[in-house]
């Protein structure tokens, strides 16, 4: 089995920068790439703050923190990020055309042995593999938000994904201290988000029909079902736009009206009220970062 030494993470957003830190903490030489310099600066500052907290809480030592940052690099150049990469994790916006464009560029720039993993939970890897000449080396590697906290990764094979690619991806998960679960068949949403999506769709449907207020629905889920966070609170945490793009993509694929984004969700996206990251979604928030 091939060795993975260098990892590139494409996209420095709320998922990408944390995935990259997991890789650096796991001992991999890691590069975060983003076209926006501001996104890279924000990622660096955010990770510095999180790791400081980890050291103060005794999660890692100061030496581990320093070593991880020595292994972590930031660049706006896709070419520089992937030229020596053995394993590439794509974590850009949840839009098919943008991901296709990224994979097409990766095919031209990355070494022939490199594995291409997408963090998408909606866009299955077979929809992206056609942009490459290495369908056997393309896989879904779905982290959960926030990656530095959530100990779960869904690794999903298409019919073309090789066993070696799947096992290498599972090994990367083990080395970065994340529990990985292998799905040998593709399905949009995989396991966790299909179950969660069903709950959220029902919650929003109840709200839109005027059955109950969203705050009450959250509290019922907390108190009656024992959920640590209600469905509307969770939408705010993960980003309302993320769920909107997921529903939009699924509707494009199925044409089923039941999969179409809800009107109230679409309205919030148009207003820019996307949850905690914008300070307002279903609830209003102070400008404090999400707790890590």
PALUMGU-234638 format. One record per residue (C-alpha): residue in one letter; residue number from 0; x, y, z. Coordinates in nm, 2 decimals, m for minus. Each point is the difference from the previous one (the first is absolute). Example, Ala and Ser with C-alpha at 12.3 -4.5 7.8 and 13.67 -1.06 7.14 Angstrom:
<'A', 0, <1.23, m0.45, 0.78>>
<'S', 1, <0.14, 0.34, m0.07>>
***
This chain:
<'X', 0, <0.00, 0.00, 0.00>>
<'X', 1, <0.13, 0.34, m0.09>>
<'X', 2, <0.12, 0.24, 0.27>>
<'X', 3, <m0.17, 0.33, 0.06>>
<'X', 4, <0.25, 0.27, 0.12>>
<'X', 5, <m0.13, 0.33, m0.15>>
<'X', 6, <m0.36, 0.11, 0.01>>
<'X', 7, <m0.16, 0.30, m0.17>>
<'X', 8, <m0.34, 0.15, 0.12>>
<'X', 9, <m0.18, 0.21, m0.26>>
<'X', 10, <m0.21, 0.27, 0.16>>
<'X', 11, <0.07, 0.18, 0.33>>
<'X', 12, <m0.36, 0.05, 0.11>>
<'X', 13, <m0.17, m0.13, 0.31>>
<'X', 14, <0.08, m0.36, m0.09>>
<'X', 15, <0.32, 0.02, m0.19>>
<'X', 16, <0.23, 0.17, 0.25>>
<'X', 17, <m0.10, m0.23, 0.28>>
<'X', 18, <0.04, m0.31, m0.22>>
<'X', 19, <0.35, 0.13, m0.08>>
<'X', 20, <0.09, 0.04, 0.36>>
<'X', 21, <m0.11, m0.36, 0.08>>
<'X', 22, <0.24, m0.11, m0.28>>
<'X', 23, <0.28, 0.21, 0.14>>
<'X', 24, <m0.06, m0.13, 0.35>>
<'X', 25, <0.00, m0.35, m0.14>>
<'X', 26, <0.35, 0.04, m0.13>>
<'X', 27, <m0.06, 0.08, m0.37>>
<'X', 28, <0.17, 0.28, m0.18>>
<'X', 29, <m0.31, 0.20, m0.08>>
<'X', 30, <m0.09, 0.29, m0.23>>
<'X', 31, <m0.32, 0.21, 0.01>>
<'X', 32, <m0.08, 0.16, m0.33>>
<'X', 33, <m0.26, 0.27, m0.06>>
<'X', 34, <m0.03, 0.27, m0.27>>
<'X', 35, <m0.08, 0.26, 0.25>>
<'X', 36, <0.29, 0.14, 0.21>>
<'X', 37, <m0.24, 0.12, 0.26>>
<'X', 38, <m0.14, m0.35, 0.05>>
<'X', 39, <0.35, m0.13, 0.06>>
<'X', 40, <0.08, 0.27, 0.25>>
<'X', 41, <m0.33, m0.07, 0.18>>
<'X', 42, <0.08, m0.37, 0.00>>
<'X', 43, <0.34, 0.06, 0.15>>
<'X', 44, <m0.13, 0.23, 0.28>>
<'X', 45, <m0.29, m0.23, 0.08>>
<'X', 46, <0.22, m0.32, 0.02>>
<'X', 47, <0.25, 0.19, 0.22>>
<'X', 48, <m0.27, 0.09, 0.24>>
<'X', 49, <m0.15, m0.36, 0.01>>
<'X', 50, <0.34, m0.16, 0.06>>
<'X', 51, <0.08, 0.25, 0.27>>
<'X', 52, <m0.32, m0.11, 0.18>>
<'X', 53, <0.09, m0.37, m0.06>>
<'X', 54, <0.34, 0.06, 0.17>>
<'X', 55, <m0.15, 0.18, 0.29>>
<'X', 56, <m0.25, m0.28, 0.05>>
<'X', 57, <0.27, m0.27, m0.02>>
<'X', 58, <m0.14, m0.15, m0.32>>
<'X', 59, <0.35, 0.03, m0.16>>
<'X', 60, <0.34, 0.12, 0.11>>
<'X', 61, <0.16, 0.32, m0.11>>
<'X', 62, <0.26, m0.21, m0.19>>
<'X', 63, <m0.28, m0.18, m0.19>>
<'X', 64, <m0.16, 0.33, m0.08>>
<'X', 65, <0.33, 0.14, m0.14>>
<'X', 66, <0.07, m0.31, m0.20>>
<'X', 67, <m0.35, 0.00, m0.16>>
<'X', 68, <0.04, 0.36, m0.11>>
<'X', 69, <0.35, m0.08, m0.14>>
<'X', 70, <m0.17, m0.26, m0.22>>
<'X', 71, <m0.28, 0.24, m0.11>>
<'X', 72, <0.04, 0.22, m0.30>>
<'X', 73, <m0.23, 0.26, m0.16>>
<'X', 74, <m0.02, 0.09, m0.37>>
<'X', 75, <m0.22, 0.16, m0.26>>
<'X', 76, <0.16, m0.21, m0.27>>
<'X', 77, <m0.17, m0.32, m0.09>>
<'X', 78, <0.30, m0.11, m0.19>>
<'X', 79, <0.23, 0.05, 0.30>>
<'X', 80, <m0.24, m0.17, 0.23>>
<'X', 81, <m0.04, m0.33, m0.19>>
<'X', 82, <0.33, m0.04, m0.19>>
<'X', 83, <0.14, m0.24, 0.26>>
<'X', 84, <m0.33, m0.12, 0.15>>
<'X', 85, <m0.07, m0.37, 0.06>>
<'X', 86, <m0.35, 0.07, 0.12>>
<'X', 87, <m0.23, 0.29, m0.08>>
<'X', 88, <m0.32, 0.10, 0.20>>
<'X', 89, <m0.24, 0.23, m0.18>>
<'X', 90, <m0.20, 0.21, 0.23>>
<'X', 91, <m0.14, 0.28, m0.22>>
<'X', 92, <m0.36, 0.13, m0.02>>
<'X', 93, <m0.27, m0.27, m0.04>>
<'X', 94, <m0.07, 0.08, m0.37>>
<'X', 95, <0.05, m0.27, m0.26>>
<'X', 96, <0.14, 0.22, m0.28>>
<'X', 97, <0.26, 0.16, 0.23>>
<'X', 98, <0.11, m0.34, 0.13>>
<'X', 99, <0.02, m0.13, m0.36>>
<'X', 100, <0.22, 0.29, m0.09>>
<'X', 101, <0.23, m0.06, 0.30>>
<'X', 102, <0.03, m0.37, m0.09>>
<'X', 103, <0.08, 0.08, m0.36>>
<'X', 104, <0.28, 0.23, 0.11>>
<'X', 105, <0.13, m0.26, 0.26>>
<'X', 106, <0.03, m0.26, m0.28>>
<'X', 107, <0.23, 0.23, m0.19>>
<'X', 108, <0.21, 0.11, 0.29>>
<'X', 109, <0.02, m0.29, 0.25>>
<'X', 110, <0.24, m0.30, m0.02>>
<'X', 111, <m0.15, m0.31, m0.17>>
<'X', 112, <0.00, m0.20, 0.32>>
<'X', 113, <m0.19, 0.26, 0.21>>
<'X', 114, <m0.34, m0.09, 0.14>>
<'X', 115, <m0.28, 0.25, m0.04>>
<'X', 116, <m0.24, 0.01, 0.30>>
<'X', 117, <m0.31, 0.22, 0.01>>
<'X', 118, <m0.14, 0.11, 0.33>>
<'X', 119, <m0.35, 0.03, m0.15>>
<'X', 120, <m0.29, m0.18, 0.16>>
<'X', 121, <m0.23, 0.06, m0.29>>
<'X', 122, <0.20, m0.02, m0.32>>
<'X', 123, <0.11, m0.36, m0.03>>
<'X', 124, <0.36, m0.05, m0.13>>
<'X', 125, <m0.11, m0.17, m0.33>>
<'X', 126, <m0.15, 0.34, m0.11>>
<'X', 127, <0.35, 0.15, 0.03>>
<'X', 128, <0.22, m0.29, m0.11>>
<'X', 129, <m0.09, 0.07, m0.37>>
<'X', 130, <0.21, 0.31, 0.02>>
<'X', 131, <0.31, m0.21, 0.07>>
<'X', 132, <0.18, m0.30, m0.15>>
<'X', 133, <0.02, m0.17, 0.33>>
<'X', 134, <m0.35, m0.11, 0.10>>
<'X', 135, <0.14, m0.28, 0.20>>
<'X', 136, <0.18, 0.26, 0.22>>
<'X', 137, <m0.31, 0.22, 0.07>>
<'X', 138, <m0.19, m0.04, 0.33>>
<'X', 139, <m0.23, 0.19, 0.24>>
<'X', 140, <0.15, 0.09, 0.33>>
<'X', 141, <m0.28, 0.16, 0.19>>
<'X', 142, <0.10, 0.18, 0.32>>
<'X', 143, <m0.26, 0.15, 0.24>>
<'X', 144, <0.00, 0.36, 0.13>>
<'X', 145, <0.20, 0.10, 0.18>>
<'X', 146, <0.27, m0.25, m0.11>>
<'X', 147, <0.23, 0.07, 0.30>>
<'X', 148, <m0.28, m0.11, 0.23>>
<'X', 149, <m0.21, m0.26, m0.19>>
<'X', 150, <0.15, m0.34, 0.01>>
<'X', 151, <m0.16, m0.15, m0.31>>
<'X', 152, <0.09, m0.03, m0.37>>
<'X', 153, <m0.21, m0.18, m0.26>>
<'X', 154, <0.22, m0.15, m0.27>>
<'X', 155, <m0.20, m0.08, m0.31>>
<'X', 156, <0.09, m0.21, m0.30>>
<'X', 157, <m0.15, 0.02, m0.35>>
<'X', 158, <0.00, m0.30, m0.23>>
<'X', 159, <0.33, 0.12, m0.14>>
<'X', 160, <0.18, 0.08, 0.33>>
<'X', 161, <0.27, m0.26, 0.06>>
<'X', 162, <0.03, m0.19, 0.33>>
<'X', 163, <0.35, 0.14, 0.03>>
<'X', 164, <m0.13, 0.36, m0.02>>
<'X', 165, <m0.27, m0.08, 0.26>>
<'X', 166, <0.25, m0.16, 0.24>>
<'X', 167, <0.25, 0.28, m0.04>>
<'X', 168, <m0.27, 0.25, 0.09>>
<'X', 169, <m0.10, m0.20, 0.30>>
<'X', 170, <0.37, m0.01, 0.11>>
<'X', 171, <0.02, 0.38, m0.03>>
<'X', 172, <m0.31, 0.03, 0.22>>
<'X', 173, <0.17, m0.23, 0.26>>
<'X', 174, <0.32, 0.20, 0.00>>
<'X', 175, <m0.19, 0.33, 0.05>>
<'X', 176, <m0.19, m0.16, 0.29>>
<'X', 177, <m0.34, m0.01, m0.16>>
<'X', 178, <m0.24, m0.30, 0.00>>
<'X', 179, <m0.07, m0.10, m0.36>>
<'X', 180, <m0.29, m0.20, m0.14>>
<'X', 181, <0.01, m0.15, m0.34>>
<'X', 182, <m0.30, 0.01, m0.23>>
<'X', 183, <0.05, m0.22, m0.31>>
<'X', 184, <m0.29, 0.15, m0.19>>
<'X', 185, <m0.08, 0.36, m0.09>>
<'X', 186, <m0.31, 0.18, 0.11>>
<'X', 187, <m0.05, 0.37, 0.03>>
<'X', 188, <0.02, 0.11, 0.37>>
<'X', 189, <0.16, m0.33, 0.10>>
<'X', 190, <m0.12, m0.12, 0.35>>
<'X', 191, <0.01, 0.28, 0.25>>
<'X', 192, <m0.13, 0.28, m0.22>>
<'X', 193, <m0.28, m0.21, m0.15>>
<'X', 194, <m0.13, m0.06, 0.36>>
<'X', 195, <0.07, 0.35, 0.11>>
<'X', 196, <m0.15, 0.15, m0.33>>
<'X', 197, <m0.32, m0.19, 0.06>>
<'X', 198, <m0.03, 0.14, 0.35>>
<'X', 199, <0.08, 0.36, m0.12>>
<'X', 200, <m0.24, m0.02, m0.29>>
<'X', 201, <m0.28, m0.11, 0.23>>
<'X', 202, <0.09, 0.28, 0.25>>
<'X', 203, <m0.01, 0.27, m0.26>>
<'X', 204, <m0.32, m0.14, m0.15>>
<'X', 205, <m0.17, 0.02, 0.35>>
<'X', 206, <0.12, 0.36, 0.03>>
<'X', 207, <m0.11, 0.11, m0.34>>
<'X', 208, <m0.35, m0.16, 0.05>>
<'X', 209, <m0.03, 0.20, 0.33>>
<'X', 210, <m0.01, m0.31, 0.22>>
<'X', 211, <0.26, 0.14, 0.24>>
<'X', 212, <0.26, 0.27, 0.03>>
<'X', 213, <0.35, m0.09, m0.09>>
<'X', 214, <0.12, 0.07, 0.35>>
<'X', 215, <m0.26, m0.24, 0.14>>
<'X', 216, <0.09, m0.27, m0.25>>
<'X', 217, <0.37, 0.03, 0.11>>
<'X', 218, <m0.10, m0.03, 0.37>>
<'X', 219, <m0.23, m0.30, m0.07>>
<'X', 220, <0.29, m0.18, m0.17>>
<'X', 221, <0.23, 0.09, 0.29>>
<'X', 222, <m0.24, m0.10, 0.28>>
<'X', 223, <m0.20, m0.28, m0.15>>
<'X', 224, <0.25, m0.16, m0.23>>
<'X', 225, <0.32, 0.08, 0.20>>
<'X', 226, <0.17, 0.17, m0.29>>
<'X', 227, <0.29, 0.23, 0.11>>
<'X', 228, <m0.10, 0.26, m0.25>>
<'X', 229, <m0.33, 0.07, m0.19>>
<'X', 230, <m0.03, m0.02, m0.38>>
<'X', 231, <m0.02, 0.37, m0.05>>
<'X', 232, <0.29, 0.06, 0.24>>
<'X', 233, <0.20, m0.26, m0.20>>
<'X', 234, <m0.08, 0.18, m0.33>>
<'X', 235, <0.14, 0.32, 0.15>>
<'X', 236, <0.31, m0.18, 0.12>>
<'X', 237, <0.09, m0.17, m0.33>>
<'X', 238, <m0.12, 0.28, m0.22>>
<'X', 239, <m0.35, 0.05, m0.15>>
<'X', 240, <0.16, 0.05, m0.35>>
<'X', 241, <0.16, m0.35, 0.03>>
<'X', 242, <m0.33, m0.17, 0.04>>
<'X', 243, <m0.15, 0.22, m0.27>>
<'X', 244, <0.26, m0.11, m0.25>>
<'X', 245, <m0.04, m0.36, 0.10>>
<'X', 246, <m0.38, 0.01, m0.06>>
<'X', 247, <0.05, 0.20, m0.33>>
<'X', 248, <0.24, m0.27, m0.13>>
<'X', 249, <m0.22, m0.29, 0.10>>
<'X', 250, <m0.30, 0.17, m0.17>>
<'X', 251, <0.21, 0.04, m0.32>>
<'X', 252, <0.08, m0.37, 0.02>>
<'X', 253, <m0.35, m0.14, 0.08>>
<'X', 254, <m0.25, 0.26, m0.13>>
<'X', 255, <m0.21, m0.10, 0.30>>
<'X', 256, <m0.18, 0.31, 0.14>>
<'X', 257, <0.04, m0.15, 0.35>>
<'X', 258, <0.38, 0.06, m0.03>>
<'X', 259, <m0.04, 0.37, m0.10>>
<'X', 260, <0.14, 0.25, 0.26>>
<'X', 261, <m0.27, 0.13, 0.23>>
<'X', 262, <m0.11, 0.36, m0.06>>
<'X', 263, <0.11, 0.12, 0.35>>
<'X', 264, <0.35, m0.14, m0.05>>
<'X', 265, <0.03, 0.16, m0.34>>
<'X', 266, <m0.11, 0.33, 0.15>>
<'X', 267, <0.27, m0.01, 0.26>>
<'X', 268, <0.27, m0.08, m0.25>>
<'X', 269, <m0.11, 0.30, m0.22>>
<'X', 270, <0.00, 0.22, 0.31>>
<'X', 271, <0.35, m0.12, 0.09>>
<'X', 272, <m0.12, m0.13, 0.34>>
<'X', 273, <0.20, m0.32, m0.01>>
<'X', 274, <0.04, m0.08, 0.37>>
<'X', 275, <0.28, 0.04, 0.25>>
<'X', 276, <0.26, 0.09, m0.26>>
<'X', 277, <m0.20, 0.31, m0.10>>
<'X', 278, <m0.13, 0.08, 0.35>>
<'X', 279, <m0.36, m0.07, m0.09>>
<'X', 280, <m0.20, m0.30, m0.13>>
<'X', 281, <m0.30, m0.14, 0.18>>
<'X', 282, <0.16, 0.15, 0.31>>
<'X', 283, <0.22, 0.30, 0.06>>
<'X', 284, <0.35, m0.03, 0.12>>
<'X', 285, <0.28, 0.21, 0.14>>
<'X', 286, <0.31, 0.02, m0.21>>
<'X', 287, <0.18, m0.28, 0.20>>
<'X', 288, <0.15, m0.29, m0.19>>
<'X', 289, <m0.16, m0.35, 0.01>>
<'X', 290, <0.13, m0.18, 0.31>>
<'X', 291, <0.27, m0.26, m0.06>>
***
